[in-house]
Amino acid sequence: MQNQYEAARELLAAGAFIEQVSDAPLAYRIRLGSDSAPLPAGLFQQLLAHKQIRQSCRVSGRMRYVIVEV
């Protein structure tokens, strides 16, 4: 999981964002440009707990999360 964590951080630093795609069950995707991939909920929770991401806005009913500025 640590490699996924670092990869997610690198993508976020490059301009990617995380989008919550469903409420039940909670599901997330990481998006960069026109590319996207599923993001495990546990990895999302780890990024949130370590204050690496923050809520940004809601687009078309989906919450978006972006990297916390350093």
N, C-alpha and C positions, 0 to 999 in steps of 0.2 A: 504494500500500500504506500510505502514511503516514496517509491519511484513515481507512482501516480500523483502523489501530493506535489512533488517537485515539478513534474511535467505540467500539472494544472497551474502552478504558480508562474511558470515560465510563459505559458499561453496567456494568462491574465495580464502579465507584464507587457506582453506583445500587443495587447488591445482586445483580447477575448473577453467575453462576459458569460455569466452563467444564467440560464433561464429556467425557472420552475415551470415544467410542462404539464404537471397534473398535481391535484391535491390529495387524491386517495387512490392508490398509494402515492406518497410524495415521490416525484421523479424530476430529475434535473438533466439538462444538456449544457455542455460548454460549447460556445459558438465563437468562431473567428472567421470573419468574412462570410463566404457562402458554405463553409465547412462546419459540421457539428458532430458531436459524439456524446453518447450517454455518459453521465457522471454519477458514480455510485453515491447514494444518499449518505453513506458513512464518510466518504471523502468530502462531500459538501459540508457536513457537520464539523469535520475536523478543520476545514478552512475557516468556517464561521467562528468556531471556538478559539482559534488562534488569531482571530481578528485580522485575517488576510483579505476578507471580502466584506462588503457592506451592501445593504439594499440601495438600489439606485432609483428605479422607477418601475411603473407597471405599463406594459405595452401590449395591447390587444388582450388584456386580462391576465397576462403572464408577468410575474414579478421577475425583475432582472437584478443581478448582483454583479458588482464590479470590484476590482482590486482596490484596497485601501491605499490612498496616496501616502507615500513615505515623506 
